[in-house]
Amino acid sequence: MRREPSRRGEHGPGPGGWLPAALAAALCALPAAALAQPATKAFENATFQYSVSLPAGCRHEEGPGTLEAVCSADFDAEKSATASAAASLIFSVSAEAVSDTAGKAPAELAQSYGETRFKEEIPESVCGEPDRTRVKIDNVRQVLEEARVVYTADVACPEIKFLGLGERQAVVQHLIGPGLNHRLMARAMKEDFQQRKPAVDAFLASFRVAPPGK
């Protein structure tokens, strides 16, 4: 596992002039959603001290300490309203208060919630898969920030044959802070995930946790 410090020209045509035409054709073939970032909607949770932006054209579901967005392929609100959460692009945030970690420094938090626990939670919570050996977890990172420890990983969920559900890909981020834990996840079908990566990156980048005491 890597430990990292905290941190939040023109080209001429190809032979025979075929390269620009090929690029233009490829761009035309891409869905509009892949060429532009979707409009976003901001959410704030005073109880769990966070804010985040999610695509506006998704179905947003809020519960005690949870927020989920289920998105159609083209971020259309009407389609998102009936889209399957299991097979769609989804974003989720969950938060919990943990009283026994209040006042602890990041290094102490990392001792009580380490890489092993982080990885143990992923198969069931991200993939709905009780068999941990079937879930691939890569690029696990630990970052000690000023007030919390952050774990990030890329996840490959196996197919679920009895549901007719193919492989899915996800990115997971757990922010373990003094008195509050936040868990972020974005998941899509494997074949769609890279196309949705700009929206996934924007979701993760938009997430903010209020400083302790605010």
C-alpha positions as CSV (number, residue, x, y, z in Angstrom):
1,M,0.0,0.0,0.0
2,R,1.4,3.4,-1.0
3,R,1.3,6.2,1.6
4,E,1.1,9.6,0.0
5,P,1.2,13.2,1.3
6,S,-2.1,15.0,1.5
7,R,-3.1,17.0,-1.5
8,R,-6.3,17.6,-2.7
9,G,0.0,22.7,-29.0
10,E,-1.4,22.0,-32.2
11,H,-0.6,18.9,-34.1
12,G,-0.4,18.6,-37.9
13,P,-2.4,16.1,-39.9
14,G,-1.3,12.5,-40.1
15,P,-0.1,10.8,-43.3
16,G,-2.5,11.7,-46.1
17,G,-4.6,13.9,-43.8
18,W,-6.5,10.9,-42.4
19,L,-5.9,11.4,-38.7
20,P,-8.1,14.5,-38.2
21,A,-11.0,13.0,-40.1
22,A,-10.7,9.8,-38.0
23,L,-10.7,11.8,-34.8
24,A,-13.7,13.8,-35.9
25,A,-15.6,10.6,-36.8
26,A,-14.8,9.1,-33.4
27,L,-16.0,12.2,-31.6
28,C,-19.2,12.3,-33.5
29,A,-19.8,8.6,-32.6
30,L,-19.5,9.4,-28.8
31,P,-22.7,10.0,-26.9
32,A,-23.3,13.6,-25.9
33,A,-22.9,12.6,-22.2
34,A,-19.3,11.6,-22.8
35,L,-18.4,15.0,-24.4
36,A,-19.8,17.3,-21.7
37,Q,-20.0,17.3,-18.0
38,P,-23.6,17.0,-16.7
39,A,-25.1,19.8,-14.7
40,T,-24.8,19.3,-11.0
41,K,-26.9,19.8,-7.8
42,A,-25.3,20.7,-4.5
43,F,-26.2,18.8,-1.3
44,E,-25.2,19.8,2.3
45,N,-25.7,17.7,5.5
46,A,-25.2,19.8,8.7
47,T,-25.6,16.8,10.9
48,F,-22.8,14.9,9.3
49,Q,-20.8,18.0,8.3
50,Y,-20.3,17.4,4.6
51,S,-21.2,18.9,1.2
52,V,-21.1,17.3,-2.2
53,S,-22.3,17.9,-5.8
54,L,-24.1,15.2,-7.8
55,P,-25.4,15.1,-11.4
56,A,-28.7,17.0,-11.5
57,G,-30.3,14.5,-13.9
58,C,-30.1,11.6,-11.5
59,R,-32.6,10.1,-9.0
60,H,-31.5,11.3,-5.6
61,E,-32.4,9.3,-2.5
62,E,-31.6,10.6,1.0
63,G,-31.9,8.7,4.3
64,P,-30.4,9.1,7.8
65,G,-26.7,9.5,7.1
66,T,-27.0,8.4,3.4
67,L,-27.3,10.0,0.0
68,E,-27.5,8.1,-3.3
69,A,-27.8,9.2,-6.9
70,V,-28.9,6.7,-9.5
71,C,-28.2,8.0,-13.0
72,S,-29.3,7.0,-16.5
73,A,-26.7,6.7,-19.2
74,D,-27.5,10.2,-20.5
75,F,-28.3,11.7,-17.1
76,D,-31.9,12.2,-18.1
77,A,-34.1,12.8,-15.1
78,E,-37.1,10.8,-16.4
79,K,-35.0,7.8,-17.3
80,S,-33.1,8.0,-14.0
81,A,-36.4,7.9,-12.1
82,T,-36.9,4.3,-13.1
83,A,-33.3,3.2,-13.7
84,S,-32.0,0.1,-11.9
85,A,-29.5,0.9,-9.1
86,A,-27.8,-2.4,-9.7
87,A,-27.0,-1.8,-13.3
88,S,-26.8,2.0,-13.5
89,L,-24.1,4.6,-12.7
90,I,-24.5,5.3,-9.0
91,F,-22.9,7.7,-6.5
92,S,-23.3,7.2,-2.8
93,V,-22.3,8.9,0.4
94,S,-22.8,7.4,3.8
95,A,-21.8,8.9,7.2
96,E,-21.7,7.8,10.8
97,A,-20.8,9.4,14.1
98,V,-18.1,7.5,16.0
99,S,-17.8,8.9,19.5
100,D,-14.7,7.0,20.6
101,T,-12.5,8.5,17.9
102,A,-13.3,12.2,18.9
103,G,-10.1,14.2,19.3
104,K,-7.8,11.5,17.8
105,A,-5.0,12.5,15.4
106,P,-4.8,10.9,11.9
107,A,-2.1,8.5,12.9
108,E,-4.2,7.2,15.8
109,L,-7.3,6.9,13.5
110,A,-5.2,4.8,11.1
111,Q,-4.4,2.4,13.9
112,S,-8.0,1.9,14.8
113,Y,-9.2,1.8,11.2
114,G,-6.5,0.4,9.0
115,E,-6.2,-1.1,5.5
116,T,-7.4,-4.5,6.5
117,R,-10.7,-3.2,7.8
118,F,-11.1,-0.9,4.8
119,K,-10.7,-3.8,2.4
120,E,-13.0,-6.1,4.5
121,E,-15.9,-3.8,4.1
122,I,-15.7,-3.4,0.4
123,P,-17.0,-6.7,-1.0
124,E,-20.4,-6.5,0.7
125,S,-21.0,-2.8,0.7
126,V,-19.8,-2.1,-2.9
127,C,-20.5,-5.3,-4.7
128,G,-23.1,-7.0,-2.6
129,E,-20.8,-10.0,-2.7
130,P,-20.3,-12.0,0.5
131,D,-17.3,-14.0,-1.0
132,R,-14.4,-11.7,-0.6
133,T,-12.2,-13.8,-2.9
134,R,-14.4,-12.9,-5.9
135,V,-13.9,-9.1,-5.5
136,K,-10.7,-7.5,-6.9
137,I,-9.4,-4.6,-5.0
138,D,-6.5,-2.6,-6.5
139,N,-4.6,0.6,-6.0
140,V,-5.2,0.9,-2.3
141,R,-3.9,4.2,-0.9
142,Q,-3.7,5.7,2.5
143,V,-3.3,9.5,2.9
144,L,-2.9,11.2,6.3
145,E,-4.6,14.5,6.1
146,E,-4.5,17.3,8.7
147,A,-7.5,16.0,10.5
148,R,-8.3,12.6,9.1
149,V,-7.0,9.5,7.3
150,V,-8.3,8.8,3.8
151,Y,-8.4,5.4,2.1
152,T,-9.0,5.0,-1.6
153,A,-9.3,1.9,-3.9
154,D,-10.4,0.7,-7.3
155,V,-12.8,-2.2,-7.2
156,A,-13.9,-4.8,-9.7
157,C,-17.2,-6.5,-8.8
158,P,-17.9,-10.0,-10.3
159,E,-21.0,-10.8,-12.3
160,I,-24.1,-12.0,-10.5
161,K,-25.5,-14.6,-12.8
162,F,-28.9,-15.2,-11.2
163,L,-29.6,-11.5,-11.6
164,G,-28.3,-11.3,-15.1
165,L,-25.8,-8.7,-13.9
166,G,-22.4,-8.4,-15.5
167,E,-19.2,-7.2,-14.1
168,R,-19.1,-3.7,-12.5
169,Q,-16.3,-1.3,-11.7
170,A,-16.2,1.1,-8.8
171,V,-14.0,3.6,-6.9
172,V,-14.3,3.8,-3.1
173,Q,-13.1,6.4,-0.7
174,H,-13.4,6.3,3.1
175,L,-12.6,9.4,5.1
176,I,-12.0,8.4,8.8
177,G,-12.1,11.5,11.0
178,P,-12.3,12.4,14.6
179,G,-15.8,11.6,15.6
180,L,-17.1,11.2,12.1
181,N,-16.6,8.7,9.2
182,H,-17.6,9.3,5.6
183,R,-17.8,6.7,2.9
184,L,-18.0,7.6,-0.8
185,M,-18.6,5.2,-3.7
186,A,-19.2,5.5,-7.5
187,R,-20.0,2.4,-9.5
188,A,-21.1,1.5,-13.0
189,M,-21.1,-1.4,-15.4
190,K,-17.5,-2.3,-16.4
191,E,-18.0,-1.4,-20.0
192,D,-19.4,2.0,-19.1
193,F,-17.1,3.0,-16.2
194,Q,-14.3,4.7,-18.2
195,Q,-16.8,6.8,-20.2
196,R,-18.3,8.0,-16.9
197,K,-14.9,8.7,-15.2
198,P,-15.1,12.5,-15.6
199,A,-18.4,12.5,-13.7
200,V,-16.9,10.2,-11.1
201,D,-13.8,12.3,-10.6
202,A,-16.0,15.5,-10.3
203,F,-18.1,13.8,-7.6
204,L,-15.0,12.9,-5.5
205,A,-13.4,16.3,-6.0
206,S,-16.6,18.1,-4.9
207,F,-16.8,16.3,-1.5
208,R,-16.0,18.5,1.4
209,V,-15.9,17.8,5.2
210,A,-16.3,20.8,7.6
211,P,-13.3,21.2,9.9
212,P,-13.8,19.8,13.4
213,G,-15.8,22.1,15.6
214,K,-17.5,23.9,12.7
